[in-house]
């Protein structure tokens, strides 16, 4: 496994164990709180991505990080992969903060899903014809189609106000952040005009 992908997985697991050890106070300090909550701190735009709600939450996220992260880090190298993941995490936080502020939502956000959605987008752009078989429904499809459908589902659930407690707009922010990084690398609008 490439070094950063491995380090991210290990760090997420260690932080999850710290959450179990120190409880709610630890999570409260490092979760991403809405701007108007009185609990927001600047470091939370990064730290939230290392917290998880339960074993299923972290298991699915770490599986996705392993599945997509290792291939992208092998392709791009550690430095580019680190930039891509960081921008995805920050873009997810930014959109989530914007949405919670505009809707007056005071619930915190946790999880690596924003960064993971960025990786998913990167994987689909680098390997568009690679087959992905989602868990539900288990229908094989090319990566480009899977990401478009998943993004549409996230947008729909976010707009209709799914009460599941899932931060759908953080997922969309991760997708957008990853997309913008690749457009920057390719010198495409709004960063340039090249179509390589």
C-alpha positions as CSV (number, residue, x, y, z in Angstrom):
1,X,0.0,0.0,0.0
2,X,1.4,3.5,-0.9
3,X,2.7,5.4,2.2
4,X,0.1,8.2,2.4
5,X,-2.9,6.0,1.8
6,X,-1.6,3.7,4.6
7,X,-0.9,6.7,6.9
8,X,-4.4,8.1,6.4
9,X,-6.0,4.7,7.2
10,X,-3.9,4.3,10.3
11,X,-4.5,7.8,11.5
12,X,-8.3,7.4,11.0
13,X,-8.3,4.2,13.0
14,X,-6.2,5.7,15.8
15,X,-8.5,8.8,16.0
16,X,-11.5,6.5,16.1
17,X,-10.0,4.6,19.0
18,X,-9.3,8.0,20.7
19,X,-13.0,8.8,20.2
20,X,-14.0,5.6,22.0
21,X,-11.5,6.4,24.8
22,X,-12.3,10.0,25.4
23,X,-15.9,10.1,24.3
24,X,-18.1,13.0,23.3
25,X,-15.8,15.8,24.5
26,X,-13.1,14.6,22.0
27,X,-15.6,14.4,19.1
28,X,-17.1,17.8,20.1
29,X,-13.7,19.5,19.9
30,X,-12.7,18.1,16.5
31,X,-16.0,17.7,14.6
32,X,-16.9,20.4,12.0
33,X,-19.4,22.6,13.8
34,X,-21.5,25.2,11.9
35,X,-20.2,28.7,12.0
36,X,-23.1,30.0,14.1
37,X,-23.0,27.3,16.6
38,X,-20.4,28.9,18.9
39,X,-18.4,25.7,18.7
40,X,-16.6,26.2,15.4
41,X,-12.8,26.3,15.5
42,X,-10.5,26.7,12.4
43,X,-8.8,23.3,12.8
44,X,-12.2,21.6,12.4
45,X,-12.1,22.0,8.6
46,X,-9.4,19.3,8.6
47,X,-9.9,17.4,11.9
48,X,-13.6,16.4,11.1
49,X,-12.3,14.2,8.3
50,X,-10.6,11.9,10.8
51,X,-13.6,11.3,13.1
52,X,-16.3,8.7,12.6
53,X,-19.7,7.9,14.2
54,X,-19.4,4.1,14.5
55,X,-17.6,1.0,13.3
56,X,-19.6,0.7,10.1
57,X,-19.0,4.4,9.2
58,X,-15.2,4.0,9.5
59,X,-15.1,0.6,7.9
60,X,-16.8,1.7,4.7
61,X,-14.8,4.9,4.5
62,X,-11.5,3.1,5.1
63,X,-12.4,0.5,2.5
64,X,-13.1,3.2,0.0
65,X,-9.8,5.0,0.9
66,X,-7.9,1.8,0.4
67,X,-9.7,0.9,-2.8
68,X,-9.4,4.2,-4.6
69,X,-6.5,5.9,-2.7
70,X,-3.9,3.3,-3.4
71,X,-4.4,3.4,-7.1
72,X,-4.4,7.2,-7.3
73,X,-1.4,7.5,-5.1
74,X,0.5,5.0,-7.3
75,X,-0.6,7.0,-10.4
76,X,0.1,10.5,-9.1
77,X,2.7,10.1,-6.5
78,X,2.4,11.0,-2.8
79,X,2.7,14.8,-3.1
80,X,0.0,15.1,-5.8
81,X,-2.2,12.6,-4.0
82,X,-1.9,14.6,-0.7
83,X,-2.9,17.8,-2.4
84,X,-5.8,16.2,-4.1
85,X,-7.1,14.6,-0.9
86,X,-6.6,17.8,1.1
87,X,-8.5,20.0,-1.4
88,X,-11.3,17.5,-1.4
89,X,-11.6,17.5,2.4
90,X,-11.4,21.3,2.5
91,X,-14.0,21.8,-0.3
92,X,-16.3,19.3,1.5
93,X,-16.0,21.3,4.7
94,X,-16.5,24.7,2.9
95,X,-19.7,23.5,1.1
96,X,-21.0,21.9,4.3
97,X,-20.4,25.1,6.3
98,X,-22.1,27.2,3.6
99,X,-25.2,24.9,3.6
100,X,-25.5,24.7,7.4
101,X,-25.1,28.5,7.7
102,X,-27.8,29.2,5.0
103,X,-30.2,26.6,6.5
104,X,-29.5,27.4,10.1
105,X,-28.5,23.8,10.8
106,X,-26.5,23.4,14.1
107,X,-25.5,19.7,13.8
108,X,-21.8,18.8,13.5
109,X,-20.2,17.0,10.6
110,X,-17.7,14.1,10.9
111,X,-16.2,11.5,8.6
112,X,-13.7,11.1,5.8
113,X,-16.5,10.8,3.2
114,X,-15.8,14.3,1.6
115,X,-12.2,13.3,0.9
116,X,-13.4,9.9,-0.2
117,X,-15.9,11.4,-2.7
118,X,-13.0,13.4,-4.1
119,X,-11.0,10.2,-4.6
120,X,-14.0,8.6,-6.2
121,X,-14.2,11.4,-8.7
122,X,-10.5,11.3,-9.3
123,X,-10.7,7.6,-9.9
124,X,-13.5,8.0,-12.4
125,X,-11.6,10.7,-14.3
126,X,-8.4,8.7,-14.4
127,X,-9.9,5.3,-15.1
128,X,-13.3,6.1,-16.6
129,X,-13.9,2.6,-18.1
130,X,-12.8,0.7,-15.0
131,X,-15.7,-1.4,-13.8
132,X,-17.1,-0.7,-10.3
133,X,-19.7,-3.0,-8.6
134,X,-21.6,-1.0,-5.9
135,X,-22.9,-2.9,-2.9
136,X,-26.5,-1.8,-3.6
137,X,-27.5,-2.6,-6.3
138,X,-24.6,-5.0,-7.2
139,X,-24.7,-4.1,-10.9
140,X,-21.3,-3.6,-12.7
141,X,-20.9,-0.3,-14.3
142,X,-18.1,1.9,-15.6
143,X,-16.5,4.3,-13.1
144,X,-17.7,7.4,-14.9
145,X,-21.3,6.3,-14.8
146,X,-21.1,5.2,-11.2
147,X,-19.8,8.6,-10.1
148,X,-22.4,10.5,-12.0
149,X,-25.2,8.4,-10.6
150,X,-23.8,8.6,-7.1
151,X,-23.4,12.4,-7.4
152,X,-27.0,12.7,-8.6
153,X,-28.3,10.7,-5.7
154,X,-26.3,12.8,-3.2
155,X,-27.7,16.0,-4.8
156,X,-31.2,14.7,-4.7
157,X,-31.0,13.5,-1.1
158,X,-29.4,16.8,-0.1
159,X,-32.0,19.0,-1.8
160,X,-35.0,17.0,-0.4
161,X,-33.5,17.2,3.0
162,X,-32.8,13.6,3.8
163,X,-33.2,13.2,7.6
164,X,-30.6,10.4,7.7
165,X,-27.9,12.6,9.3
166,X,-25.7,12.2,6.3
167,X,-23.8,15.3,5.1
168,X,-24.8,15.0,1.5
169,X,-23.4,18.5,0.6
170,X,-20.1,17.6,2.1
171,X,-20.0,14.7,-0.3
172,X,-20.8,17.0,-3.2
173,X,-18.1,19.4,-2.0
174,X,-15.6,16.6,-2.1
175,X,-16.6,15.8,-5.6
176,X,-16.3,19.4,-6.7
177,X,-13.0,19.9,-5.0
178,X,-11.5,16.9,-6.7
179,X,-12.9,18.0,-10.1
180,X,-11.4,21.4,-9.7
181,X,-7.9,20.0,-8.9
182,X,-7.9,17.9,-12.0
183,X,-9.1,20.8,-14.1
184,X,-6.2,22.8,-12.7
185,X,-3.7,20.1,-13.4
186,X,-5.0,19.9,-17.0
187,X,-5.0,23.6,-17.4
188,X,-8.7,23.7,-18.2
189,X,-11.2,26.5,-17.5
190,X,-11.3,28.4,-15.2
191,X,-7.6,27.9,-14.8
192,X,-6.6,27.8,-18.5
193,X,-7.7,26.7,-22.0
194,X,-5.5,23.6,-22.7
195,X,-7.4,20.4,-23.5
196,X,-4.7,17.8,-22.9
